[in-house]
Amino acid sequence: MRIVIIGGGIAGLAAGIFAQRAGFDSVILEQHSIAGGLCTGWDRKGFHIDGCIHWLTGTRPETDLYRLWVETGALGNTEVYQPDVFTTVEHDGETVMLYRDLDRTREHLLEVSPDDRAEIERLIDYTRRFFSFQMPCGKPFDLMSIPDRIRLGMSMKDLRPVMKDLGKITLGEYVERVKHPAIREALRSGVVETYSAYILLFTLATFMSGNGDRPAGGSRALAKRMEERYIDLGGKIELRREVKEIVVREGYARGVLLADGTEVYGDYVVPTCDTHITIQRLLKGEYTDRGFEEKYANHRAYPLFSCIYASFGVDSDLSAYPADLVFQATPFAFEDGSRDQLSIKHYCYEPSFAPEGKSVVIAYLHASYDWWKQKRENMDAYGAEKTRLGNDIVQRIEARFPELRGEVTLLDVASPVTYERYCGAYRGAFMSFGITPEAKNLNHDGRIKGIKNLYMGGQWLMPPGGVPAALVTGKWAVQRICRAEKIGPFP
Ligand SMILES: Cc1cc2nc3c(=O)[nH]c(=O)nc-3n(C[C@H](O)[C@H](O)[C@H](O)COP(=O)(O)OP(=O)(O)OC[C@H]3O[C@@H](n4cnc5c(N)ncnc54)[C@H](O)[C@@H]3O)c2cc1C
């Protein structure tokens, strides 16, 4: 029995690996020249730019997610880098650090702002409550039995006070409870301000409990290991194979039509590209899905975020500098306004990313897809704007670290349109829909009403997305096929 998988990102690779393990014959069709999708990296002038993983949830060996990463070849013998500090934020002459060690973070925050004691103690307590939380990845919700659901509910009992207090407010509203401006900035830098406040605590707990670290070799190498695992299991991956249409006959998905006119037949089709591509382009908008329609239309409840990802080579070893730093900068023009803050990261922990004695630095800014899309209509203006912005950022980095003057070289600026072009990312989004207090019905069962034998995977089924969501939903698509074919137990 044959499964045709559309897209060779993390979801597609996971679907392929589990399809092979379950005894199916599978093929992954990927439009790009390499697998990995958004989980990627690229080389520039002797430097490697990691385009994705800042933290990989599921690096703690006791978790179910870690076991999945090992089973898919992504982790296992791979070294994992565990930074001591989540972020360092400089604001109005004060420096706030969020350490890996929660007690150290508590002491530090109390020292910075004794007046915020009650709120700091609450933050620490709430974060600790998330330590034991595990992302459900065994079975999809629709395949769970009643006892499974009860167990899942029980596993979340420590979180009830947090959800009662923070479930209905945004991060932006939550940080207003803190009096100290620099601590407010540090908390704001954790996730997007319009996200539900508890997402920050989940993120901090993931990092602080040793479950959100950086695998050696970075994102591209991780995807490559999964691709190799898939091929070792007998899977076939075809690159530069763009799917143009999903062939549906009499209500059954029968395969796909490629852009070059070839038809590829399968007993099941598993699209793992963006759901927007699947529904609007590959199924030509002929099938409606109310859940996705609402999510794509209601940007307030389900916001999307895209970014400018500017990378730099530095002629110095920055190991002694903060690896994740947010600092104030003299204002520089950005889109139709200006910015006065920069968030930068260096990757000195990873020797393969830069020649000896040099470093690679990434600056990351939230950006408007529409603005950059319009700019790209004139390629010269688009190129010039990216270079201008990159050079402005170089100047701000040099102003903050005068000893680096003349050593910082602009390598590359990726815009939301870059992500759209290379990865097919809807509106250049780097994650799925944001989780806000207004968001409902977050998870999707991967089915499209009116089509049998089609099971979607990918980060859009599990907001807010990320590589673990891609991994798990890719696996779940195959689990649903196994259920339909009465194949069990799932391997
Ligand atoms: C800058 C940045 C930083 C990030 N940081 C993190 C992080 O720290 N931690 C984290 O967990 N996540 C992070 N993410 C998000 C993460 O990269 C994604 O959530 C994840 O990779 C999505 O995987 P996916 O398989 O669902 O989709 P994708 O990676 O989008 O894969 C879909 C694949 O389908 C292919 N495709 C599309 N259309 C077609 C077609 N018609 N025919 C054939 N193939 C097609 C695409 O080329 C692509 O390869 C980051 C992303 C970015 C951009």
Ligand as a Chemical Component Dictionary entry (heavy atoms), coordinates in Angstrom:
data_LIG
# 
_chem_comp.id                   LIG 
_chem_comp.type                 NON-POLYMER 
_chem_comp.pdbx_formal_charge   0 
_chem_comp.three_letter_code    LIG 
# 
loop_
_chem_comp_atom.comp_id 
_chem_comp_atom.atom_id 
_chem_comp_atom.alt_atom_id 
_chem_comp_atom.type_symbol 
_chem_comp_atom.charge 
_chem_comp_atom.model_Cartn_x 
_chem_comp_atom.model_Cartn_y 
_chem_comp_atom.model_Cartn_z 
_chem_comp_atom.pdbx_ordinal 
LIG C1  C1  C 0 13.546 32.009 11.626 1  
LIG C2  C2  C 0 12.840 30.805 12.172 2  
LIG C3  C3  C 0 13.107 30.376 13.448 3  
LIG C4  C4  C 0 12.440 29.269 13.976 4  
LIG N1  N1  N 0 12.782 28.829 15.226 5  
LIG C5  C5  C 0 12.196 27.721 15.717 6  
LIG C6  C6  C 0 12.608 27.193 16.964 7  
LIG O1  O1  O 0 13.510 27.708 17.619 8  
LIG N2  N2  N 0 11.965 26.082 17.438 9  
LIG C7  C7  C 0 10.951 25.486 16.747 10 
LIG O2  O2  O 0 10.401 24.494 17.220 11 
LIG N3  N3  N 0 10.559 25.957 15.549 12 
LIG C8  C8  C 0 11.147 27.060 15.018 13 
LIG N4  N4  N 0 10.766 27.537 13.789 14 
LIG C9  C9  C 0 9.584  26.947 13.134 15 
LIG C10 C10 C 0 9.897  25.643 12.404 16 
LIG O3  O3  O 0 10.889 25.867 11.465 17 
LIG C11 C11 C 0 8.622  25.145 11.719 18 
LIG O4  O4  O 0 7.586  25.087 12.669 19 
LIG C12 C12 C 0 8.766  23.740 11.149 20 
LIG O5  O5  O 0 9.986  23.582 10.501 21 
LIG C13 C13 C 0 7.584  23.472 10.205 22 
LIG O6  O6  O 0 7.703  22.195 9.650  23 
LIG P1  P1  P 0 6.623  21.616 8.647  24 
LIG O7  O7  O 0 7.141  20.326 8.147  25 
LIG O8  O8  O 0 5.281  21.630 9.306  26 
LIG O9  O9  O 0 6.503  22.685 7.460  27 
LIG P2  P2  P 0 7.587  23.254 6.447  28 
LIG O10 O10 O 0 8.914  23.311 7.064  29 
LIG O11 O11 O 0 6.994  24.511 5.924  30 
LIG O12 O12 O 0 7.651  22.165 5.299  31 
LIG C14 C14 C 0 6.740  22.120 4.238  32 
LIG C15 C15 C 0 7.486  21.613 3.013  33 
LIG O13 O13 O 0 6.555  21.480 1.949  34 
LIG C16 C16 C 0 7.207  21.889 0.759  35 
LIG N5  N5  N 0 6.161  22.236 -0.205 36 
LIG C17 C17 C 0 5.300  23.279 -0.172 37 
LIG N6  N6  N 0 4.480  23.256 -1.232 38 
LIG C18 C18 C 0 4.836  22.170 -1.958 39 
LIG C19 C19 C 0 4.357  21.618 -3.174 40 
LIG N7  N7  N 0 3.351  22.166 -3.856 41 
LIG N8  N8  N 0 4.947  20.498 -3.654 42 
LIG C20 C20 C 0 5.976  19.906 -2.973 43 
LIG N9  N9  N 0 6.469  20.411 -1.826 44 
LIG C21 C21 C 0 5.900  21.500 -1.313 45 
LIG C22 C22 C 0 8.048  23.069 1.191  46 
LIG O14 O14 O 0 9.084  23.347 0.263  47 
LIG C23 C23 C 0 8.563  22.576 2.531  48 
LIG O15 O15 O 0 9.773  21.873 2.399  49 
LIG C24 C24 C 0 11.453 28.607 13.213 50 
LIG C25 C25 C 0 11.211 29.016 11.907 51 
LIG C26 C26 C 0 11.904 30.099 11.379 52 
LIG C27 C27 C 0 11.646 30.500 9.961  53 
# 
loop_
_chem_comp_bond.comp_id 
_chem_comp_bond.atom_id_1 
_chem_comp_bond.atom_id_2 
_chem_comp_bond.value_order 
_chem_comp_bond.pdbx_ordinal 
LIG C1  C2  SING 1  
LIG C2  C3  SING 2  
LIG C2  C26 DOUB 3  
LIG C3  C4  DOUB 4  
LIG C4  N1  SING 5  
LIG C4  C24 SING 6  
LIG N1  C5  DOUB 7  
LIG C5  C6  SING 8  
LIG C5  C8  SING 9  
LIG C6  O1  DOUB 10 
LIG C6  N2  SING 11 
LIG N2  C7  SING 12 
LIG C7  O2  DOUB 13 
LIG C7  N3  SING 14 
LIG N3  C8  DOUB 15 
LIG C8  N4  SING 16 
LIG N4  C9  SING 17 
LIG N4  C24 SING 18 
LIG C9  C10 SING 19 
LIG C10 O3  SING 20 
LIG C10 C11 SING 21 
LIG C11 O4  SING 22 
LIG C11 C12 SING 23 
LIG C12 O5  SING 24 
LIG C12 C13 SING 25 
LIG C13 O6  SING 26 
LIG O6  P1  SING 27 
LIG P1  O7  DOUB 28 
LIG P1  O8  SING 29 
LIG P1  O9  SING 30 
LIG O9  P2  SING 31 
LIG P2  O10 DOUB 32 
LIG P2  O11 SING 33 
LIG P2  O12 SING 34 
LIG O12 C14 SING 35 
LIG C14 C15 SING 36 
LIG C15 O13 SING 37 
LIG C15 C23 SING 38 
LIG O13 C16 SING 39 
LIG C16 N5  SING 40 
LIG C16 C22 SING 41 
LIG N5  C17 SING 42 
LIG N5  C21 SING 43 
LIG C17 N6  DOUB 44 
LIG N6  C18 SING 45 
LIG C18 C19 SING 46 
LIG C18 C21 DOUB 47 
LIG C19 N7  SING 48 
LIG C19 N8  DOUB 49 
LIG N8  C20 SING 50 
LIG C20 N9  DOUB 51 
LIG N9  C21 SING 52 
LIG C22 O14 SING 53 
LIG C22 C23 SING 54 
LIG C23 O15 SING 55 
LIG C24 C25 DOUB 56 
LIG C25 C26 SING 57 
LIG C26 C27 SING 58 
# 
